[in-house]
Amino acid sequence: MQAKKISTNIPVDDIEQAKSFYQDFLGLQTEEFNLGWVARFTDAESGAHVQLVTEDRTAPADSALSVHADDVDAAYAEAQELGYEIVYPLTTEEWGVRRFFVRAPDGTLLNIVAHRD
């Protein structure tokens, strides 16, 4: 698998209350998306970004990182072959991403995801 981008998923109680810190203080002015429970804020010049997450609406747990994969289907097959714990199976979500959750050997939960082009 090749990671195209990695996003830190920061747990927050309320995205609307938290976003001013990330936009105004950190300068992550571009709101790439906001589904109400997850939103990404990015600096247009540097690409620096974070994702704020209140709770994952479809998966059984919240992930620490979102890894944007070049081929999520191949990554899923590789994770299975290597015997990693799959916490949430490969799923195409209603908002258009295809993803699965895998637990790293250190216990970190990762959201492996591909957005539709």
Long-range contacts (C-beta under 8 A, 24 or more apart in sequence): 1-69, 1-70, 1-71, 1-74, 1-75, 1-78, 1-112, 2-69, 2-70, 2-71, 3-67, 3-68, 3-69, 3-70, 4-68, 4-69, 4-70, 5-67, 5-68, 6-65, 6-66, 6-67, 6-68, 7-40, 7-49, 7-50, 7-51, 7-65, 7-66, 7-68, 8-50, 8-51, 8-64, 8-65, 9-38, 9-51, 9-53, 9-62, 9-63, 9-64, 9-65, 9-66, 9-111, 10-50, 10-51, 10-52, 10-53, 11-53, 11-54, 11-62, 12-52, 12-53, 12-54, 13-54, 14-54, 15-39, 15-52, 15-54, 18-52, 19-52, 22-50, 22-52, 26-50, 35-95, 56-111, 58-88, 58-91, 58-93, 59-87, 59-88, 59-101, 59-111, 60-87, 60-88, 61-87, 61-88, 61-101, 61-109, 62-109, 63-101, 63-109, 63-110, 63-111, 64-108, 64-109, 64-110, 65-108, 65-110, 65-111, 66-110, 66-111, 66-113, 67-110, 67-111, 67-112, 67-113, 68-113, 68-114, 68-115, 69-112, 69-113, 69-114, 70-114, 71-114, 72-98, 72-99, 72-100, 72-112, 72-113, 72-114, 73-98, 75-100, 75-112, 76-100, 76-112, 79-112
